[in-house]
Amino acid sequence: MTIETILTHPGGAHKDEFLACCVLLATAPATIVRRDPTKEDLTNPNTCVVDTGQAHSPELNNFDHHQFPRDHPPTCSLSLVLQHLGLYEDARQFCEWLEPAEWFDCRGAKDTAFKLGVKSEVLNQLNSPIDITLLQRFALCKMVERGNPIWEVMRMIGEDLLNYLKSLRARLDFIGQHAELWDLGISGQAFKVLFMPRTDPLPEKPSMGIPRYIKALKTADQVVGMVYPDRRGSGYGVSRYEDDIRLDFTKIEMEPDVHFAHARGFIAKTTATDSSRLRELVKAAWVL
């Protein structure tokens, strides 16, 4: 994008335009101005108008949702920016917080709580001083530019979000190319484990993305565990998938090649590298 200014509304700040501005800063490190837009702003593609202006015109870098019909699917300014960047579908899949954020901005706390199946006061219990302070400090500014601590933090947030979305998509593709699905059925029960072999180079976080990859499988309901390279050693980590209590790794803590088993039974580390031995260890942890 060729953006010289990011313009958003004055007054109270909300999570949607704050995060939309964060993402935009990661793509175009411009100055953020908080005021009402003019006609000239809305027709100037070098000025990105966010969450104000009553116009959604991506070709002009205008990203407002307030003019949408009452029954329009919950959509916020962050949604529109992510759509423009071609990242919205991945964000909806990988960022569980995005849909509630859309609902909260468009439908309010009561409807959002109803959709989530919780009482509305639960949403207040999830508030963080981090959210409160960043939004309050942002709201007090008329202009936020490079060098301002808020600007720098916002850019970091945007960079981390974009890096997460792009790297996770690549990671899922990588898992799909290398992973194996072991069927370790015992007594006729569905018992599958996803095995991620050691590769060269080894990803910095070998287990990253595996639960999301499993979730997308047609047989995800049959998967109970994961086996993946230990980033701190030459062996493997073995853990439950979605904390399935049918695996209890304290059952293998006395095995000579198991050097760690969490007391809660959800994970263990082994020096074993042979796939047949790894299968034996996982089967030994099965709770009959």
N, C-alpha and C positions, 0 to 999 in steps of 0.2 A: 504494500500500500504506500502511496505518497500522501502522507498526512502531516500537516504542519501544526494543527490544533485539534485536540479532542475536547468537545464542548458538551457539558451535561448540565442538568438543571441545578439551580441554587436551592437553599433551604435544606431540609432533612435529607440525609443520604441513606440509601438502601443497598442491600447486598447485591441486587442485580446490576445496577449501573456501576457500582464499585468494581465488581468482578469483570464486567464488560470493559471498563476502562483499563483494568489490569491486563487483560488479554490483548487489548489494542496497544498498550505500551510495549508489550513483548514483541510486537510486530512493527511498531513505529514509535520510537521514543520521543513523543511530542509533548508539548505543554498542555496540561488539562486546565480548562477554563470553566468555571461554574457560574453560568448566567443563562437567561432565556435566549434562544436563538433568534436571529433576524432572517428575513427572506434571503439575504445574501449568503448567510451561513448555510442555509438549506440547499442552495444551488451551487455551492462551492465544494467540489469533491476533495479539496485539500483540508476542509474542515469536517471532521467526523462528529456528527450530532448524535448523542446517545441518550436514550430514555426521555426525550423531550422533542418537541417540534411537530408531533402529530403526523410523522411521515416515516414509512419504511421504504427506502430507496437505496438498496445496497450499491447500485452503480454510482450514487452520489455520496456514499458513506453516511447515510441517514438510517439510524436504527432505533425507532420508537415503536412501541406496541400499544400505546394507550388509545389509539384510534380503532383498534380491532373491535369487532362486534362483541357483545356481552357473552354470547355462547361460543366464542372462538376458543379452541383448545388453549389451556394455560401456556402462555409464551411471554417471556420477559426479554429485556434488552440483551442480556447475556446469550439467550437462545439465538437471537437474530445474528449476533456477531459470530457465534460458533457456526451457525448455518453458512454464513458468508465465507468462512474459512474452510468449509468442508469437513468440519470436525464434530458437528452436532450429534450425528448418530453414534459415533464412538463415545462421545461425552455422556449421552443418555445410557449407554451400555456400561461404561466404566466408572461413572461418577454417580453413585446412588443418591447423593445430596442434591443433584440438579433438578429432578422432578419436584421434590418438595419445595425447592427454592422458587420454581416457576409457579407452583400452586399458591405459595404464601404471598408472592407479589401480586398475583392476579385474583385470587379468591379470598385471601385473608386467613387469619389464624384458625378460625372455627372450621371452615371447609377443609383446610389442609389437615387439621387434626382428625376430622371425620374420615378423610381419605386414608390416612395412615392408621386408623383404628385406635387412636389414643385420645385421651382427654386433652383439651386445648392447653391446660396448664403445663402439660408435659413439654410443650414447645418452649416455654419459658425456662424450664429446668435445664434445657439443652443450650441455653445462651452461654456464651463465653465472654470474659472480659476482653479477650483479644478482638472479637467481633465488635463489641460495644465501643471500645476505644478507637479502633481504626475508623469506624463509621462516623463517630462523633468528631474526631479530628479532621476527617475529610470534609465533613459538613461545614466546619468552621472556616474552610479555605475558600477564597475567591479564585485563586490560581495555584496550581500545583506544578512545579517545574523541576527539572533535573537538579539534584543536589538537596532538594527537600527530602527529609527522611521518609515522609509518606509516599512521595513519588518513587523513591528507591525501593521501598517495601512493596509497593503496588507492582512495580515492574518485576520484582522477584517472584511474586505470586503468579503473575501472568506467565512468566517463563517456566516456572515449575509445572503449572497446569498444562501448558502446551507440550512441554517435554514429556510429561506423564502420558498424555493421550497418544502422542506419536510413538514413544518408545514402547508402550504397552501393546499397541497394534503390531509393531514389528516383533515384539516378544511372543505374542500369541502365534504369529506365523512361524516363528522359529520353533516353538513347542510342537506345533503341528507337523513340522518336518522331521523331528527327532524322537518324540515321545512314543512309548509303547503302552498299551493297555493290557495288563495282565489279568487273566481270569483265574482266580484262586478258589473257585467254588468249593465249599465244604458242606457236606451233608445236603447237597442240593440247594443250598442258600446262595443268593446272588452275592458275590464277593469279588469285586474288581479293584485293582490298584493301578494308578498311573505311575509309570516309571520314566523318569527323565534321565537318560544316560549322561555321563560326563563328556563334554565336548572340549575342543581346543580351538579357540580360547574359551575359557569358562566364563559365563556371564558373571558380573559382579554380585548379583543376587540370584543364585541358581533356582530358588523356589518361586521367584516372582512370576506372577501370571498364571501359575498352574491351576489354582482354584477357579479362576475365571474361565480357563480353557475347559476344565472338566464340566463346569456349569453349562457350557454350550453343547455338550455331547448329548446325543439321544439317550444314551444309557447312563446319564449322570446319576440317576437314582440308585444305581447299582454300585457306584464307586464309594469305597469307604476309606481309602488311604492313598498316600502319595509317597514316592521314593525319589529322592533327588540328590545331586552332589552336595556334599558338605563344603561350604565355602571356607571353613576353617581347617580342613584336613583333606586327606586323599580318599576318605570313605564317603558314606552317604548319610543323609538324614531320612528318617521314616516318621511320618506323622499322620494323624487322622485327617480326613476330609470332612469339613463342616462339623468337626468335633464329634464324629460318629463314635459312640461309646462301645460299639462292638469291637473296637480295637483298644487294647490296654497294653501299652508298651512297658509297664512295670513287670509284665510277665516275662520279659526277656532281659531284664537288667542284670541278671547273673551270668548271662552268656559271655564267654571270654572275649569276643570281638565287639561287645557293646560297652562303650565307655561312658555313656550318659543315658539315663532314662528319667524323664521328669516325674516327680512324685504324683502328679495328676494323671499321668499315663497317656498324655496326648502326643508326645514326641520322644524320639530317642535318636542317638547318634551311634554309628557303627563304623569300624574300620574295614568291614567287609566290602569287597568290590565285585565279587563274582555274582552274577545275576541269580544263579540257583541258590546261593546262600542268602541273598537278600530276600528271595521268595520264602525261604524257610523261616527267616526271622519274622516276617510279616504274618505268616500263617500261625506261628507260635504265639503271636500276640492276639489272635482271634479269641474273642470271648464266646464260648459255646453256649 
